[in-house]
Amino acid sequence: MKIVKRILIIILLVFIGFIAILYWGTYEKGVMAGKIIRISQKGVIFKTYEGKLNLETFGALKGTSPIAESFDFSVERGEKELIKELEEVALTGERVNLHYKKRFTSFFLERKLKVFCHRN
């Protein structure tokens, strides 16, 4: 009976460790610069803020027009100041640096991507 209890405890600890790595572990961090195209609240029951950052990249050939590329992101719940700042820069068209962190997975209302905004 002692062996079975020890095996169950070990399995439980491994499972908790695995969940912790998935939740707090990040696989990508970085910064993207561009203009906020939109920031909107989505969801029927669980409300989240979703946004889109316009990245202007230029073609390989001289004189070509910029290619419209975008980066979709989500703002973690409870980040009221960040949401307000993103709404302001979306209206002004100001260029911002978006610091982001991508997680392995998300649970319930938490998002896989965490962002921070710094104005240029």
MMTF fields as JSON, N, C-alpha, C and O atoms, coordinates in Angstrom:
{
  "mmtfVersion": "1.0.0",
  "mmtfProducer": "UNKNOWN",
  "numBonds": 479,
  "numAtoms": 480,
  "numGroups": 120,
  "numChains": 1,
  "numModels": 1,
  "chainsPerModel": [1],
  "groupsPerChain": [120],
  "chainIdList": ["A"],
  "bondAtomList": [4, 2, 8, 6, 12, 10, 16, 14, 20, 18, 24, 22, 28, 26, 32, 30, 36, 34, 40, 38, 44, 42, 48, 46, 52, 50, 56, 54, 60, 58, 64, 62, 68, 66, 72, 70, 76, 74, 80, 78, 84, 82, 88, 86, 92, 90, 96, 94, 100, 98, 104, 102, 108, 106, 112, 110, 116, 114, 120, 118, 124, 122, 128, 126, 132, 130, 136, 134, 140, 138, 144, 142, 148, 146, 152, 150, 156, 154, 160, 158, 164, 162, 168, 166, 172, 170, 176, 174, 180, 178, 184, 182, 188, 186, 192, 190, 196, 194, 200, 198, 204, 202, 208, 206, 212, 210, 216, 214, 220, 218, 224, 222, 228, 226, 232, 230, 236, 234, 240, 238, 244, 242, 248, 246, 252, 250, 256, 254, 260, 258, 264, 262, 268, 266, 272, 270, 276, 274, 280, 278, 284, 282, 288, 286, 292, 290, 296, 294, 300, 298, 304, 302, 308, 306, 312, 310, 316, 314, 320, 318, 324, 322, 328, 326, 332, 330, 336, 334, 340, 338, 344, 342, 348, 346, 352, 350, 356, 354, 360, 358, 364, 362, 368, 366, 372, 370, 376, 374, 380, 378, 384, 382, 388, 386, 392, 390, 396, 394, 400, 398, 404, 402, 408, 406, 412, 410, 416, 414, 420, 418, 424, 422, 428, 426, 432, 430, 436, 434, 440, 438, 444, 442, 448, 446, 452, 450, 456, 454, 460, 458, 464, 462, 468, 466, 472, 470, 476, 474],
  "bondOrderList": [1, 1, 1, 1, 1, 1, 1, 1, 1, 1, 1, 1, 1, 1, 1, 1, 1, 1, 1, 1, 1, 1, 1, 1, 1, 1, 1, 1, 1, 1, 1, 1, 1, 1, 1, 1, 1, 1, 1, 1, 1, 1, 1, 1, 1, 1, 1, 1, 1, 1, 1, 1, 1, 1, 1, 1, 1, 1, 1, 1, 1, 1, 1, 1, 1, 1, 1, 1, 1, 1, 1, 1, 1, 1, 1, 1, 1, 1, 1, 1, 1, 1, 1, 1, 1, 1, 1, 1, 1, 1, 1, 1, 1, 1, 1, 1, 1, 1, 1, 1, 1, 1, 1, 1, 1, 1, 1, 1, 1, 1, 1, 1, 1, 1, 1, 1, 1, 1, 1],
  "groupList": [{"groupName": "MET", "atomNameList": ["N", "CA", "C", "O"], "elementList": ["N", "C", "C", "O"], "formalChargeList": [0, 0, 0, 0], "bondAtomList": [1, 0, 2, 1, 3, 2], "bondOrderList": [1, 1, 2], "singleLetterCode": "M", "chemCompType": "L-PEPTIDE LINKING"}, {"groupName": "LYS", "atomNameList": ["N", "CA", "C", "O"], "elementList": ["N", "C", "C", "O"], "formalChargeList": [0, 0, 0, 0], "bondAtomList": [1, 0, 2, 1, 3, 2], "bondOrderList": [1, 1, 2], "singleLetterCode": "K", "chemCompType": "L-PEPTIDE LINKING"}, {"groupName": "ILE", "atomNameList": ["N", "CA", "C", "O"], "elementList": ["N", "C", "C", "O"], "formalChargeList": [0, 0, 0, 0], "bondAtomList": [1, 0, 2, 1, 3, 2], "bondOrderList": [1, 1, 2], "singleLetterCode": "I", "chemCompType": "L-PEPTIDE LINKING"}, {"groupName": "VAL", "atomNameList": ["N", "CA", "C", "O"], "elementList": ["N", "C", "C", "O"], "formalChargeList": [0, 0, 0, 0], "bondAtomList": [1, 0, 2, 1, 3, 2], "bondOrderList": [1, 1, 2], "singleLetterCode": "V", "chemCompType": "L-PEPTIDE LINKING"}, {"groupName": "ARG", "atomNameList": ["N", "CA", "C", "O"], "elementList": ["N", "C", "C", "O"], "formalChargeList": [0, 0, 0, 0], "bondAtomList": [1, 0, 2, 1, 3, 2], "bondOrderList": [1, 1, 2], "singleLetterCode": "R", "chemCompType": "L-PEPTIDE LINKING"}, {"groupName": "LEU", "atomNameList": ["N", "CA", "C", "O"], "elementList": ["N", "C", "C", "O"], "formalChargeList": [0, 0, 0, 0], "bondAtomList": [1, 0, 2, 1, 3, 2], "bondOrderList": [1, 1, 2], "singleLetterCode": "L", "chemCompType": "L-PEPTIDE LINKING"}, {"groupName": "PHE", "atomNameList": ["N", "CA", "C", "O"], "elementList": ["N", "C", "C", "O"], "formalChargeList": [0, 0, 0, 0], "bondAtomList": [1, 0, 2, 1, 3, 2], "bondOrderList": [1, 1, 2], "singleLetterCode": "F", "chemCompType": "L-PEPTIDE LINKING"}, {"groupName": "GLY", "atomNameList": ["N", "CA", "C", "O"], "elementList": ["N", "C", "C", "O"], "formalChargeList": [0, 0, 0, 0], "bondAtomList": [1, 0, 2, 1, 3, 2], "bondOrderList": [1, 1, 2], "singleLetterCode": "G", "chemCompType": "PEPTIDE LINKING"}, {"groupName": "ALA", "atomNameList": ["N", "CA", "C", "O"], "elementList": ["N", "C", "C", "O"], "formalChargeList": [0, 0, 0, 0], "bondAtomList": [1, 0, 2, 1, 3, 2], "bondOrderList": [1, 1, 2], "singleLetterCode": "A", "chemCompType": "L-PEPTIDE LINKING"}, {"groupName": "TYR", "atomNameList": ["N", "CA", "C", "O"], "elementList": ["N", "C", "C", "O"], "formalChargeList": [0, 0, 0, 0], "bondAtomList": [1, 0, 2, 1, 3, 2], "bondOrderList": [1, 1, 2], "singleLetterCode": "Y", "chemCompType": "L-PEPTIDE LINKING"}, {"groupName": "TRP", "atomNameList": ["N", "CA", "C", "O"], "elementList": ["N", "C", "C", "O"], "formalChargeList": [0, 0, 0, 0], "bondAtomList": [1, 0, 2, 1, 3, 2], "bondOrderList": [1, 1, 2], "singleLetterCode": "W", "chemCompType": "L-PEPTIDE LINKING"}, {"groupName": "THR", "atomNameList": ["N", "CA", "C", "O"], "elementList": ["N", "C", "C", "O"], "formalChargeList": [0, 0, 0, 0], "bondAtomList": [1, 0, 2, 1, 3, 2], "bondOrderList": [1, 1, 2], "singleLetterCode": "T", "chemCompType": "L-PEPTIDE LINKING"}, {"groupName": "GLU", "atomNameList": ["N", "CA", "C", "O"], "elementList": ["N", "C", "C", "O"], "formalChargeList": [0, 0, 0, 0], "bondAtomList": [1, 0, 2, 1, 3, 2], "bondOrderList": [1, 1, 2], "singleLetterCode": "E", "chemCompType": "L-PEPTIDE LINKING"}, {"groupName": "SER", "atomNameList": ["N", "CA", "C", "O"], "elementList": ["N", "C", "C", "O"], "formalChargeList": [0, 0, 0, 0], "bondAtomList": [1, 0, 2, 1, 3, 2], "bondOrderList": [1, 1, 2], "singleLetterCode": "S", "chemCompType": "L-PEPTIDE LINKING"}, {"groupName": "GLN", "atomNameList": ["N", "CA", "C", "O"], "elementList": ["N", "C", "C", "O"], "formalChargeList": [0, 0, 0, 0], "bondAtomList": [1, 0, 2, 1, 3, 2], "bondOrderList": [1, 1, 2], "singleLetterCode": "Q", "chemCompType": "L-PEPTIDE LINKING"}, {"groupName": "ASN", "atomNameList": ["N", "CA", "C", "O"], "elementList": ["N", "C", "C", "O"], "formalChargeList": [0, 0, 0, 0], "bondAtomList": [1, 0, 2, 1, 3, 2], "bondOrderList": [1, 1, 2], "singleLetterCode": "N", "chemCompType": "L-PEPTIDE LINKING"}, {"groupName": "PRO", "atomNameList": ["N", "CA", "C", "O"], "elementList": ["N", "C", "C", "O"], "formalChargeList": [0, 0, 0, 0], "bondAtomList": [1, 0, 2, 1, 3, 2], "bondOrderList": [1, 1, 2], "singleLetterCode": "P", "chemCompType": "L-PEPTIDE LINKING"}, {"groupName": "ASP", "atomNameList": ["N", "CA", "C", "O"], "elementList": ["N", "C", "C", "O"], "formalChargeList": [0, 0, 0, 0], "bondAtomList": [1, 0, 2, 1, 3, 2], "bondOrderList": [1, 1, 2], "singleLetterCode": "D", "chemCompType": "L-PEPTIDE LINKING"}, {"groupName": "HIS", "atomNameList": ["N", "CA", "C", "O"], "elementList": ["N", "C", "C", "O"], "formalChargeList": [0, 0, 0, 0], "bondAtomList": [1, 0, 2, 1, 3, 2], "bondOrderList": [1, 1, 2], "singleLetterCode": "H", "chemCompType": "L-PEPTIDE LINKING"}, {"groupName": "CYS", "atomNameList": ["N", "CA", "C", "O"], "elementList": ["N", "C", "C", "O"], "formalChargeList": [0, 0, 0, 0], "bondAtomList": [1, 0, 2, 1, 3, 2], "bondOrderList": [1, 1, 2], "singleLetterCode": "C", "chemCompType": "L-PEPTIDE LINKING"}],
  "groupTypeList": [0, 1, 2, 3, 1, 4, 2, 5, 2, 2, 2, 5, 5, 3, 6, 2, 7, 6, 2, 8, 2, 5, 9, 10, 7, 11, 9, 12, 1, 7, 3, 0, 8, 7, 1, 2, 2, 4, 2, 13, 14, 1, 7, 3, 2, 6, 1, 11, 9, 12, 7, 1, 5, 15, 5, 12, 11, 6, 7, 8, 5, 1, 7, 11, 13, 16, 2, 8, 12, 13, 6, 17, 6, 13, 3, 12, 4, 7, 12, 1, 12, 5, 2, 1, 12, 5, 12, 12, 3, 8, 5, 11, 7, 12, 4, 3, 15, 5, 18, 9, 1, 1, 4, 6, 11, 13, 6, 6, 5, 12, 4, 1, 5, 1, 3, 6, 19, 18, 4, 15],
  "groupIdList": [1, 2, 3, 4, 5, 6, 7, 8, 9, 10, 11, 12, 13, 14, 15, 16, 17, 18, 19, 20, 21, 22, 23, 24, 25, 26, 27, 28, 29, 30, 31, 32, 33, 34, 35, 36, 37, 38, 39, 40, 41, 42, 43, 44, 45, 46, 47, 48, 49, 50, 51, 52, 53, 54, 55, 56, 57, 58, 59, 60, 61, 62, 63, 64, 65, 66, 67, 68, 69, 70, 71, 72, 73, 74, 75, 76, 77, 78, 79, 80, 81, 82, 83, 84, 85, 86, 87, 88, 89, 90, 91, 92, 93, 94, 95, 96, 97, 98, 99, 100, 101, 102, 103, 104, 105, 106, 107, 108, 109, 110, 111, 112, 113, 114, 115, 116, 117, 118, 119, 120],
  "secStructList": [7, 2, 2, 2, 2, 2, 2, 2, 2, 2, 2, 2, 2, 2, 2, 2, 2, 2, 2, 2, 2, 2, 2, 2, 7, 3, 3, 3, 3, 3, 3, 3, 3, 3, 3, 3, 3, 3, 3, 3, 3, 3, 7, 1, 1, 1, 7, 3, 3, 3, 3, 3, 3, 3, 3, 3, 3, 7, 7, 1, 1, 6, 6, 7, 7, 7, 3, 3, 3, 3, 3, 3, 3, 3, 3, 7, 6, 6, 7, 2, 2, 2, 2, 2, 2, 2, 2, 2, 2, 2, 2, 2, 6, 7, 3, 3, 3, 3, 3, 3, 3, 3, 3, 1, 7, 7, 7, 6, 6, 7, 7, 1, 3, 3, 3, 3, 3, 3, 3, 7],
  "xCoordList": [0.83, 0.0, 0.875, 0.526, 2.005, 2.895, 3.462, 3.622, 3.759, 4.319, 3.295, 3.649, 2.052, 0.989, 0.799, 0.644, 0.81, 0.677, 1.838, 1.634, 3.042, 4.217, 4.152, 4.482, 3.732, 3.606, 2.552, 2.767, 1.417, 0.37, 0.848, 0.53, 1.595, 2.138, 3.129, 3.12, 3.977, 4.954, 4.237, 4.608, 3.219, 2.448, 1.77, 1.767, 1.198, 0.556, 1.562, 1.265, 2.731, 3.753, 4.25, 4.466, 4.429, 4.848, 3.773, 4.087, 2.515, 1.404, 1.347, 1.176, 1.484, 1.48, 2.65, 2.49, 3.812, 4.983, 4.769, 5.147, 4.162, 3.879, 2.913, 3.133, 1.855, 0.88, 1.549, 1.284, 2.411, 3.108, 3.999, 4.045, 4.699, 5.557, 4.708, 5.065, 3.597, 2.719, 2.166, 2.075, 1.797, 1.156, 2.149, 1.908, 3.244, 4.189, 5.331, 6.037, 5.521, 6.63, 6.352, 5.22, 7.376, 7.245, 8.175, 9.268, 7.735, 8.574, 9.025, 9.826, 8.525, 8.968, 8.741, 7.685, 9.759, 9.675, 10.21, 11.104, 9.674, 10.194, 9.525, 8.705, 9.901, 9.362, 8.974, 9.716, 7.823, 7.386, 6.996, 6.387, 7.35, 7.028, 6.036, 6.118, 5.116, 4.127, 3.023, 3.168, 1.924, 0.763, -0.396, -0.651, -1.086, -2.248, -3.388, -3.819, -3.871, -4.997, -6.305, -7.193, -6.404, -7.638, -7.36, -6.408, -8.22, -8.263, -9.748, -10.452, -10.218, -11.646, -11.901, -11.089, -13.048, -13.457, -14.282, -15.221, -13.932, -14.629, -15.124, -14.614, -16.121, -16.631, -18.046, -18.478, -18.766, -20.134, -20.158, -20.698, -19.581, -19.547, -18.206, -18.167, -17.111, -15.77, -15.206, -14.868, -15.104, -14.647, -13.125, -12.468, -12.573, -11.138, -10.923, -11.818, -9.753, -9.388, -8.413, -7.369, -8.772, -7.967, -7.53, -8.279, -6.326, -5.82, -5.059, -4.761, -4.749, -3.985, -2.968, -3.308, -1.719, -0.62, -0.223, 0.045, -0.179, 0.227, 1.737, 2.281, 2.401, 3.85, 4.102, 3.62, 4.828, 5.122, 6.494, 7.516, 6.503, 7.772, 7.904, 6.909, 9.118, 9.359, 9.836, 10.503, 9.48, 9.859, 11.364, 12.084, 11.822, 13.252, 13.767, 14.944, 12.903, 13.326, 13.154, 12.197, 14.086, 14.035, 12.839, 12.587, 12.111, 10.991, 9.672, 8.656, 9.666, 8.407, 7.602, 8.152, 6.327, 5.464, 5.56, 5.895, 5.262, 5.331, 4.295, 3.201, 4.656, 3.764, 3.029, 3.655, 1.717, 0.929, 1.011, 0.544, 1.597, 1.716, 1.152, 1.324, 0.485, -0.106, 0.228, 0.586, 0.102, 0.388, -0.814, -1.127, -1.488, -2.646, -2.17, -1.252, -2.799, -2.418, -3.632, -4.679, -3.478, -4.506, -3.907, -2.721, -4.719, -4.277, -4.841, -6.027, -3.992, -4.457, -5.495, -5.444, -6.438, -7.487, -6.873, -5.881, -7.454, -6.951, -5.946, -5.53, -5.548, -4.574, -5.312, -5.214, -6.042, -6.893, -6.084, -6.488, -4.953, -4.127, -3.57, -3.543, -3.128, -2.59, -3.678, -3.429, -4.863, -5.968, -6.293, -6.514, -6.322, -6.605, -5.513, -5.815, -4.261, -3.148, -3.209, -2.97, -3.526, -3.643, -4.792, -4.672, -5.901, -7.023, -6.619, -6.994, -5.854, -5.404, -4.504, -4.697, -3.52, -2.597, -3.269, -2.835, -4.312, -5.057, -5.775, -5.885, -6.263, -6.967, -6.028, -6.386, -4.826, -3.887, -3.026, -2.452, -2.921, -2.061, -0.59, 0.273, -0.31, 1.063, 1.754, 1.13, 3.035, 3.822, 4.239, 4.665, 4.112, 4.431, 5.338, 5.415, 6.01, 6.757, 5.917, 5.557, 5.612, 4.806, 5.714, 6.215, 5.922, 6.714, 5.757, 4.723, 6.088, 5.166, 5.872, 7.093, 5.056, 5.533, 4.512, 3.34, 4.953, 4.054, 4.264, 5.391, 3.142, 3.171, 2.841, 2.295, 3.175, 2.87, 1.369, 0.895, 0.632, -0.817, -1.485, -0.818, -2.803, -3.563, -4.672, -5.141, -5.083, -6.154, -7.242, -6.952, -8.471, -9.645, -9.583, -9.619, -9.489, -9.518, -8.141, -8.042, -7.1, -5.749, -5.428, -5.931, -4.614, -4.267, -2.846, -2.031, -2.574, -1.258, -0.225, 0.975, -0.665, 0.226, 0.07, -1.039, 1.145, 1.113, 1.835, 2.92, 1.257, 1.864, 2.077, 1.361, 3.071, 3.356, 3.545, 4.113, 3.088, 3.147, 4.093, 4.011, 4.981, 5.85, 5.77, 6.019, 5.424, 5.33, 6.718, 7.641, 6.845, 8.132, 8.338, 9.363],
  "yCoordList": [-1.2, 0.0, 1.264, 2.26, 1.221, 2.379, 2.688, 3.853, 1.654, 1.85, 2.515, 3.397, 2.111, 2.698, 4.176, 5.007, 4.507, 5.91, 6.747, 7.866, 6.218, 6.954, 7.164, 8.243, 6.151, 6.285, 7.326, 8.132, 7.331, 8.33, 9.742, 10.685, 9.895, 11.209, 11.686, 12.862, 10.805, 11.169, 11.573, 12.56, 10.818, 11.151, 12.508, 13.311, 12.77, 14.054, 15.201, 16.238, 15.035, 16.084, 16.339, 17.489, 15.299, 15.458, 16.196, 17.071, 15.856, 16.519, 18.004, 18.85, 18.324, 19.725, 20.48, 21.621, 19.864, 20.495, 20.753, 21.804, 19.789, 19.936, 21.093, 21.899, 21.176, 22.27, 23.619, 24.601, 23.669, 24.919, 25.382, 26.575, 24.461, 24.828, 25.348, 26.341, 24.688, 25.16, 26.547, 27.375, 26.806, 28.071, 29.234, 30.294, 29.042, 30.145, 30.16, 31.163, 29.093, 29.032, 29.865, 29.914, 30.513, 31.295, 30.716, 30.245, 30.753, 30.259, 31.362, 31.109, 32.579, 33.683, 34.999, 35.229, 35.865, 37.228, 38.14, 37.757, 39.333, 40.239, 41.592, 41.905, 42.384, 43.726, 43.886, 43.484, 44.467, 44.811, 46.276, 46.77, 46.961, 48.374, 48.572, 47.922, 49.467, 49.761, 50.638, 51.289, 50.641, 51.45, 50.527, 49.536, 50.873, 50.095, 50.39, 51.535, 49.337, 49.496, 49.471, 50.294, 48.511, 48.415, 47.779, 47.018, 48.115, 47.456, 47.346, 48.354, 46.132, 45.946, 44.891, 43.996, 45.029, 44.06, 42.981, 43.286, 41.724, 40.613, 39.647, 39.613, 38.863, 37.834, 38.101, 39.248, 37.013, 37.131, 37.031, 37.905, 35.981, 35.785, 36.256, 37.055, 35.761, 36.119, 37.174, 36.878, 38.403, 39.531, 39.586, 39.467, 39.768, 39.964, 41.146, 41.51, 41.734, 42.804, 42.252, 41.7, 42.41, 41.922, 43.123, 44.089, 43.067, 44.17, 43.705, 42.522, 44.673, 44.397, 45.513, 46.695, 45.122, 46.059, 46.01, 44.932, 47.166, 47.244, 47.422, 48.408, 46.458, 46.524, 46.927, 46.266, 47.972, 48.38, 47.843, 48.303, 46.879, 46.35, 46.781, 47.013, 46.884, 47.354, 46.202, 45.283, 46.268, 45.223, 45.18, 46.101, 44.124, 43.946, 44.895, 45.253, 45.303, 46.169, 47.627, 48.004, 48.43, 49.858, 50.481, 50.206, 51.313, 52.009, 51.252, 51.747, 50.074, 49.341, 49.863, 50.457, 49.642, 50.121, 49.192, 48.014, 49.737, 48.899, 47.778, 47.938, 46.66, 45.513, 45.595, 45.744, 45.499, 45.566, 44.225, 43.205, 44.24, 43.05, 43.403, 44.53, 42.462, 42.786, 41.711, 40.584, 42.092, 41.228, 41.281, 42.338, 40.158, 40.089, 39.815, 39.024, 40.47, 40.278, 40.378, 40.892, 39.884, 39.97, 40.648, 40.491, 41.388, 42.057, 41.278, 40.948, 40.984, 40.238, 41.042, 42.271, 40.309, 40.982, 41.685, 41.221, 42.78, 43.545, 44.618, 45.398, 44.682, 45.679, 46.923, 47.279, 47.57, 48.709, 49.881, 50.493, 50.197, 51.316, 51.042, 51.935, 49.819, 49.448, 49.532, 50.024, 49.06, 49.115, 50.559, 50.883, 51.425, 52.845, 53.47, 54.231, 53.156, 53.696, 53.195, 53.961, 51.917, 51.369, 52.013, 52.253, 52.296, 52.974, 54.382, 54.828, 55.08, 56.437, 56.443, 57.254, 55.546, 55.529, 55.002, 55.327, 54.202, 53.742, 54.919, 54.984, 55.846, 57.015, 58.044, 58.713, 58.178, 59.187, 58.675, 59.478, 57.372, 56.824, 56.862, 56.732, 57.039, 57.123, 55.762, 54.724, 55.776, 54.541, 54.123, 54.956, 52.824, 52.314, 51.095, 50.436, 50.815, 49.565, 48.652, 49.018, 47.489, 46.524, 45.401, 44.616, 45.326, 44.247, 43.1, 43.297, 41.912, 40.797, 39.563, 39.423, 38.685, 37.431, 36.36, 36.471, 35.32, 34.231, 33.06, 32.641, 32.54, 31.396, 30.119, 30.165, 28.977, 27.693, 27.473, 26.975, 27.833, 27.631, 28.659, 29.422, 28.669, 29.581, 28.803, 27.785, 29.293, 28.665, 29.686, 30.839, 29.269, 30.075, 31.435, 31.502, 32.527, 33.864, 34.422, 35.509, 33.726, 34.214, 33.999, 33.055, 34.845, 34.777, 34.234, 34.284, 33.719, 33.17, 34.263, 33.998, 35.467, 36.533, 37.714, 38.215, 38.152, 39.309, 40.462, 40.267, 41.652, 42.792, 43.96, 44.117, 44.771, 46.02, 47.059, 46.748, 48.256, 49.292, 50.407, 50.879, 50.816, 51.976, 52.882, 52.453, 54.119, 55.068, 55.483, 55.617, 55.684, 56.135, 57.606, 58.158],
  "zCoordList": [0.0, 0.0, 0.0, -0.635, 0.71, 0.755, -0.628, -0.995, -1.382, -2.721, -3.634, -4.417, -3.546, -4.363, -4.012, -4.906, -2.72, -2.29, -2.814, -3.282, -2.737, -3.211, -4.721, -5.213, -5.447, -6.901, -7.246, -8.151, -6.548, -6.786, -6.457, -7.182, -5.391, -5.026, -6.074, -6.436, -6.564, -7.599, -8.887, -9.522, -9.27, -10.473, -10.313, -11.246, -9.148, -8.883, -8.958, -9.552, -8.373, -8.412, -9.833, -10.214, -10.605, -12.005, -12.789, -13.597, -12.56, -13.246, -12.877, -13.756, -11.609, -11.17, -11.786, -12.221, -11.828, -12.448, -13.937, -14.454, -14.618, -16.041, -16.294, -17.199, -15.506, -15.639, -15.349, -16.042, -14.332, -13.991, -15.145, -15.448, -15.783, -16.919, -18.073, -18.707, -18.348, -19.422, -19.138, -20.044, -17.898, -17.556, -17.481, -18.059, -16.784, -16.591, -17.595, -17.708, -18.308, -19.266, -20.509, -20.991, -21.022, -22.245, -23.301, -22.987, -24.552, -25.62, -26.568, -27.468, -26.381, -27.219, -26.494, -25.904, -26.55, -26.027, -27.108, -27.862, -27.189, -28.196, -28.186, -27.323, -29.171, -29.345, -30.807, -31.703, -31.038, -32.386, -32.386, -31.437, -33.454, -33.573, -34.708, -35.75, -34.486, -35.52, -34.978, -33.943, -35.694, -35.302, -34.957, -35.641, -33.889, -33.477, -34.443, -34.584, -35.11, -36.031, -35.253, -35.473, -34.341, -33.565, -32.216, -32.043, -31.265, -29.967, -29.637, -29.585, -29.415, -29.198, -28.132, -27.896, -27.504, -26.495, -27.187, -27.922, -26.953, -27.579, -26.522, -25.401, -26.893, -26.006, -25.562, -25.447, -25.312, -24.833, -23.311, -22.632, -22.791, -21.338, -20.776, -19.84, -21.349, -20.897, -21.832, -22.978, -21.344, -22.152, -22.18, -21.145, -23.38, -23.539, -24.476, -25.238, -24.419, -25.328, -26.349, -26.001, -27.618, -28.723, -29.547, -29.687, -30.09, -30.882, -32.095, -32.259, -32.947, -34.162, -34.336, -34.295, -34.531, -34.736, -36.195, -36.725, -36.861, -38.262, -38.324, -37.827, -38.94, -39.128, -40.572, -41.492, -40.774, -42.145, -42.522, -42.012, -43.409, -43.917, -45.359, -46.046, -45.804, -47.157, -48.015, -47.54, -49.292, -50.231, -50.447, -50.062, -51.054, -51.294, -52.372, -52.369, -53.285, -54.374, -53.997, -53.319, -54.442, -54.155, -54.861, -56.034, -54.145, -54.728, -54.664, -55.152, -54.079, -53.982, -52.803, -51.876, -52.845, -51.772, -50.561, -50.693, -49.379, -48.178, -48.209, -48.751, -47.627, -47.544, -46.214, -45.164, -46.255, -45.027, -44.31, -44.818, -43.15, -42.316, -40.949, -40.484, -40.303, -39.008, -37.982, -38.323, -36.726, -35.588, -34.664, -34.115, -34.487, -33.589, -32.168, -31.953, -31.206, -29.81, -28.912, -29.307, -27.707, -26.681, -25.456, -25.166, -24.754, -23.532, -22.356, -22.335, -21.377, -20.208, -19.444, -19.382, -18.865, -18.105, -16.904, -16.342, -16.525, -15.396, -15.785, -14.928, -17.033, -17.502, -18.004, -19.179, -17.118, -17.494, -18.053, -19.042, -17.435, -17.898, -19.288, -20.136, -19.522, -20.832, -21.901, -23.002, -21.588, -22.549, -22.897, -24.064, -21.894, -22.134, -23.007, -23.927, -22.727, -23.518, -24.962, -25.896, -25.147, -26.501, -27.268, -28.47, -26.591, -27.24, -27.679, -28.764, -26.836, -27.175, -28.403, -29.309, -28.44, -29.576, -30.843, -31.948, -30.701, -31.876, -32.53, -33.755, -31.71, -32.245, -32.855, -33.825, -32.296, -32.795, -33.941, -34.677, -34.111, -35.163, -34.803, -35.671, -33.54, -33.054, -33.147, -32.927, -33.471, -33.56, -32.146, -31.347, -31.845, -30.516, -30.611, -31.648, -29.526, -29.372, -28.493, -27.374, -28.991, -28.257, -27.783, -28.588, -26.484, -25.891, -25.61, -24.971, -26.076, -25.918, -25.369, -25.441, -24.822, -24.259, -24.623, -24.263, -25.338, -25.717, -24.779, -24.512, -24.283, -23.379, -24.134, -25.236, -23.537, -24.144, -24.267, -25.288, -23.249, -23.265, -22.37, -21.672, -22.399, -21.542, -20.858, -21.367, -19.704, -18.949, -18.669, -18.352, -18.784, -18.478, -19.16, -20.389, -18.391, -18.979, -19.298, -19.868, -18.954, -19.24, -20.711, -21.32, -21.28, -22.689, -22.858, -21.937, -24.048, -24.348, -24.588, -24.533, -24.848, -25.244, -24.301, -24.11, -23.723, -22.829, -23.513, -24.062, -23.492, -24.176, -23.223, -22.233, -23.541, -22.866, -23.97, -25.018, -23.754, -24.791, -24.339, -23.205, -25.228, -24.995, -26.209, -27.336, -25.973, -27.083, -27.538, -26.736, -28.855, -29.416, -29.18, -29.581]
}
